[in-house]
């Protein structure tokens, strides 16, 4: 009882079932809906009251039959009971769906929540440059590159793990890819060229992060500014090359926009709609995110 274990026995063959002697069997009459009765006894307040009436010794505590027999259950008309059950089950389904999405977050964030993410673009990194405007020092270069690389790779990994089916080729496209690979494989061209061509065509079966982001752009879910910042940040970061360190502020702004892109992807996964701090805009305004996957 205290663990919330309860069940509805519906559709029993010949109307019969079996269980242990520890079960309390409640049979609804014509004046009460079975699901209404189930939800009533399953509510926390009822279970807590039952726990206070336990009898027996430690390890053998049981709810006395007298508590069940004397329990008072409010009885609205049966039509109203059905409405209550329908509304309750609708709300419970939303709660369970939300809980499922929230349970995904630790896995999604496990590989990305390195402290460098927070230090990179939460404001602490940019504060030195925005507020103090200190003169550039060579030892900062590696730190900023590391921050940019971490952010860009974090977006890559999140897209791959959270949206694995996005931008996948259709069945017709897969057939065309397979036919093209067969043609190349059976051709007489140089083996090295053949391997490179087959490898290139093979990548079409596995969408890149860029391909997945393009789907979000085409549906208006994400902003071009964020994805452009990620792409321009990722390429030089991956190759360890930042084009112009005289424009370091622009590079840091791209880090901020990429962090916001990462946040919004998380919002899509957990279906969050609400306010958040937009680090991609000057002054870090609080703005509304109301996009959803269709």
JOLINVEN-V783592 format. One record per backbone hydrogen bond with DSSP energy under -0.5 kcal/mol. CO is the residue of the C=O (numbers start at 1). NH is the residue of the N-H. Records with the same first field share a line. If there is no record, write none. Layout:
CO: NH, NH
This chain:
1: 4
4: 6
7: 9
8: 10
12: 15
13: 16
20: 23
23: 25
24: 26
25: 27
26: 28
29: 32
33: 37
34: 38
35: 39
36: 40
37: 41
38: 42
39: 43
40: 43
43: 47
44: 48
45: 49
46: 50
47: 51
48: 52
49: 53
50: 53
51: 54
55: 62
57: 60
62: 55, 64
64: 67, 68
65: 69
66: 70
67: 71
68: 71
71: 73
72: 74
74: 76
77: 81
78: 82
79: 83
80: 84
81: 85
82: 86
83: 87
84: 88
85: 89
86: 90
87: 91
88: 92
89: 93
90: 94
91: 95
92: 96
93: 97
94: 98
95: 99
96: 100
97: 101
98: 102
99: 103
100: 104
101: 104, 105
102: 105, 106
104: 108
105: 109
106: 110
107: 111
109: 112, 113
114: 117, 118
115: 119
116: 120
117: 121
118: 122
119: 125
123: 127
124: 128
125: 128, 129
126: 130
127: 131, 132
128: 133, 134
137: 140
138: 141, 142
139: 143
140: 144
141: 145
142: 146
143: 147
144: 148
145: 149
146: 150
147: 151
148: 152
149: 153
150: 154
151: 155
152: 156
153: 157
154: 158
155: 159
156: 160
157: 161
158: 162
159: 163
163: 166
165: 168
170: 174
171: 175
172: 176
173: 177
174: 178
175: 179
176: 180
177: 181
178: 182
179: 183
180: 184
181: 185
182: 186
184: 187
190: 194
191: 195
192: 196
193: 197
194: 198
195: 199
196: 200
197: 201
198: 202
199: 203
201: 204
202: 205
203: 206
205: 207
208: 212
209: 213
210: 214
211: 215
212: 216
213: 217
214: 218
215: 219
216: 221, 222
217: 220
223: 226, 227
224: 228
225: 229
226: 230
227: 231
228: 232
229: 233
230: 234
231: 235
232: 236
233: 237
234: 238
235: 239
236: 241
237: 240
241: 243
244: 247
245: 248
247: 250, 251
248: 252
249: 253
250: 254
251: 255
252: 256
253: 257
254: 258
255: 259
256: 260
257: 261
258: 262
259: 263
260: 264
261: 265
262: 266
263: 267
264: 268
265: 269
266: 270
267: 271, 272
274: 289
276: 278, 287
277: 279
278: 281
281: 284
285: 278, 287
287: 276
288: 290
289: 274
